[in-house]
Amino acid sequence: MWFDQSMKEAWEGGIKAGIEEAGYEAVRIDQKEHVNKIDDEIIAEIRRSRFVVADFTQGDDGPRGGVYYEAGFAHGIDIPVIFTCRKDALEKVHFDTRQYNHIVWEVPEELRERVRARISAVIGDGPGAE
């Protein structure tokens, strides 16, 4: 996801909260302590993941290339990807990923509920499910 300050609530009150309510641990690479190259850490975490939540929301400076790469990498190694995008940015999502069922959201609370529901329906609840 875009690590811009404008996305802080989407992470904390949306994606992270939804993942945790579904019983899984949420990991965002910029919040992980490490001394390695960031790209190596991203790949290692994706390989360890049960699924990936990829938010394609972008600002005026254009698409988040890393999100496309990371979602594609996860797909390539058969890890399910849950696509999300804030409603006002959906028309900017590249056509190569538009055919995937994106969770389109407007407020973090909606994102939280829909991420939790999608994980429960598609992946199954995790060991820490509420």
DRENDO-1510 file (C-alpha; in Angstrom, 1 decimal, always signed):
<recs>
REC; n; res; u; v; w
REC; 1; MET; +0.0; +0.0; +0.0 .
REC; 2; TRP; +0.9; +3.6; -0.3 .
REC; 3; PHE; +2.8; +4.6; +2.9 .
REC; 4; ASP; +1.6; +8.2; +2.6 .
REC; 5; GLN; +0.3; +9.8; +5.9 .
REC; 6; SER; -3.1; +10.2; +4.2 .
REC; 7; MET; -3.4; +6.3; +4.3 .
REC; 8; LYS; -2.6; +5.9; +8.0 .
REC; 9; GLU; -6.2; +5.4; +9.1 .
REC; 10; ALA; -6.8; +3.1; +6.1 .
REC; 11; TRP; -4.0; +0.9; +7.5 .
REC; 12; GLU; -4.7; +1.1; +11.2 .
REC; 13; GLY; -8.5; +1.2; +11.2 .
REC; 14; GLY; -9.1; -0.7; +7.9 .
REC; 15; ILE; -6.6; -3.2; +6.6 .
REC; 16; LYS; -4.7; -4.1; +9.8 .
REC; 17; ALA; -7.9; -4.2; +11.9 .
REC; 18; GLY; -9.7; -6.4; +9.4 .
REC; 19; ILE; -6.8; -8.8; +9.2 .
REC; 20; GLU; -6.5; -9.1; +13.0 .
REC; 21; GLU; -10.3; -9.6; +13.4 .
REC; 22; ALA; -10.1; -12.4; +10.9 .
REC; 23; GLY; -7.5; -14.0; +13.2 .
REC; 24; TYR; -4.2; -13.3; +11.4 .
REC; 25; GLU; -1.2; -11.1; +12.2 .
REC; 26; ALA; -0.9; -8.0; +10.0 .
REC; 27; VAL; +2.6; -7.1; +8.8 .
REC; 28; ARG; +3.6; -3.9; +7.0 .
REC; 29; ILE; +7.2; -3.9; +5.9 .
REC; 30; ASP; +7.9; -0.3; +6.9 .
REC; 31; GLN; +6.9; -1.1; +10.5 .
REC; 32; LYS; +9.2; -4.2; +10.8 .
REC; 33; GLU; +12.6; -4.0; +12.4 .
REC; 34; HIS; +15.4; -5.4; +10.2 .
REC; 35; VAL; +18.8; -4.6; +8.9 .
REC; 36; ASN; +18.4; -6.1; +5.4 .
REC; 37; LYS; +17.6; -4.6; +2.0 .
REC; 38; ILE; +13.9; -3.6; +2.0 .
REC; 39; ASP; +13.3; -5.6; -1.2 .
REC; 40; ASP; +14.6; -8.8; +0.3 .
REC; 41; GLU; +12.4; -8.3; +3.4 .
REC; 42; ILE; +9.3; -7.7; +1.3 .
REC; 43; ILE; +9.9; -10.9; -0.7 .
REC; 44; ALA; +10.7; -12.9; +2.4 .
REC; 45; GLU; +7.5; -11.7; +4.1 .
REC; 46; ILE; +5.4; -12.4; +1.0 .
REC; 47; ARG; +6.8; -16.0; +0.9 .
REC; 48; ARG; +5.9; -16.5; +4.6 .
REC; 49; SER; +2.3; -15.1; +4.1 .
REC; 50; ARG; -0.9; -17.0; +4.0 .
REC; 51; PHE; -2.3; -14.2; +1.8 .
REC; 52; VAL; -1.5; -10.6; +0.8 .
REC; 53; VAL; -3.8; -7.5; +1.0 .
REC; 54; ALA; -2.8; -5.1; -1.7 .
REC; 55; ASP; -4.3; -1.6; -1.7 .
REC; 56; PHE; -4.0; +0.2; -5.1 .
REC; 57; THR; -5.0; +3.7; -3.8 .
REC; 58; GLN; -2.7; +6.3; -5.3 .
REC; 59; GLY; -2.2; +10.0; -5.0 .
REC; 60; ASP; -1.6; +12.7; -7.7 .
REC; 61; ASP; +2.0; +11.5; -8.3 .
REC; 62; GLY; +0.8; +8.2; -9.9 .
REC; 63; PRO; +0.5; +4.5; -9.3 .
REC; 64; ARG; +2.3; +2.6; -6.5 .
REC; 65; GLY; +4.6; +0.4; -8.6 .
REC; 66; GLY; +5.6; -1.7; -5.7 .
REC; 67; VAL; +2.0; -2.7; -5.0 .
REC; 68; TYR; +1.7; -4.1; -8.5 .
REC; 69; TYR; +5.0; -5.9; -8.2 .
REC; 70; GLU; +4.2; -7.4; -4.8 .
REC; 71; ALA; +0.7; -8.5; -5.8 .
REC; 72; GLY; +2.1; -10.1; -9.0 .
REC; 73; PHE; +4.9; -11.8; -7.1 .
REC; 74; ALA; +2.3; -13.3; -4.6 .
REC; 75; HIS; +0.2; -14.5; -7.5 .
REC; 76; GLY; +3.2; -16.1; -9.1 .
REC; 77; ILE; +3.8; -18.2; -6.1 .
REC; 78; ASP; +0.1; -19.1; -5.6 .
REC; 79; ILE; -0.5; -16.8; -2.6 .
REC; 80; PRO; -4.0; -15.3; -2.6 .
REC; 81; VAL; -4.2; -11.6; -3.1 .
REC; 82; ILE; -7.0; -9.4; -1.7 .
REC; 83; PHE; -7.2; -6.3; -3.9 .
REC; 84; THR; -8.5; -3.1; -2.4 .
REC; 85; CYS; -8.7; +0.5; -3.6 .
REC; 86; ARG; -10.3; +3.7; -2.3 .
REC; 87; LYS; -13.3; +4.6; -4.4 .
REC; 88; ASP; -12.0; +7.9; -5.7 .
REC; 89; ALA; -8.8; +6.2; -7.0 .
REC; 90; LEU; -10.4; +3.2; -8.6 .
REC; 91; GLU; -10.5; +4.6; -12.2 .
REC; 92; LYS; -6.7; +5.1; -12.0 .
REC; 93; VAL; -6.0; +1.4; -11.3 .
REC; 94; HIS; -4.2; -0.2; -14.3 .
REC; 95; PHE; -6.3; -2.2; -16.6 .
REC; 96; ASP; -4.2; -5.4; -16.0 .
REC; 97; THR; -5.5; -5.6; -12.5 .
REC; 98; ARG; -9.0; -4.1; -13.0 .
REC; 99; GLN; -10.5; -7.6; -13.7 .
REC; 100; TYR; -9.8; -8.7; -10.2 .
REC; 101; ASN; -12.5; -8.2; -7.6 .
REC; 102; HIS; -11.3; -5.2; -5.7 .
REC; 103; ILE; -12.8; -4.2; -2.3 .
REC; 104; VAL; -13.8; -0.6; -3.1 .
REC; 105; TRP; -13.9; +1.5; +0.0 .
REC; 106; GLU; -14.6; +5.0; +1.1 .
REC; 107; VAL; -13.9; +5.0; +4.9 .
REC; 108; PRO; -11.6; +2.9; +7.0 .
REC; 109; GLU; -14.4; +1.2; +8.9 .
REC; 110; GLU; -15.9; -0.1; +5.7 .
REC; 111; LEU; -12.5; -1.3; +4.6 .
REC; 112; ARG; -12.0; -3.1; +7.9 .
REC; 113; GLU; -15.4; -4.9; +7.7 .
REC; 114; ARG; -14.9; -5.9; +4.0 .
REC; 115; VAL; -11.3; -7.1; +4.5 .
REC; 116; ARG; -12.4; -9.2; +7.4 .
REC; 117; ALA; -15.4; -10.6; +5.5 .
REC; 118; ARG; -13.2; -11.4; +2.4 .
REC; 119; ILE; -10.6; -13.1; +4.4 .
REC; 120; SER; -13.2; -15.2; +6.3 .
REC; 121; ALA; -14.9; -16.1; +3.0 .
REC; 122; VAL; -11.9; -16.8; +0.8 .
REC; 123; ILE; -9.1; -17.8; +3.2 .
REC; 124; GLY; -10.9; -18.9; +6.3 .
REC; 125; ASP; -10.6; -17.5; +9.8 .
REC; 126; GLY; -7.2; -17.7; +11.4 .
REC; 127; PRO; -6.3; -19.0; +14.8 .
REC; 128; GLY; -6.8; -15.7; +16.6 .
REC; 129; ALA; -10.3; -15.0; +15.1 .
REC; 130; GLU; -12.6; -12.9; +17.3 .
</recs>
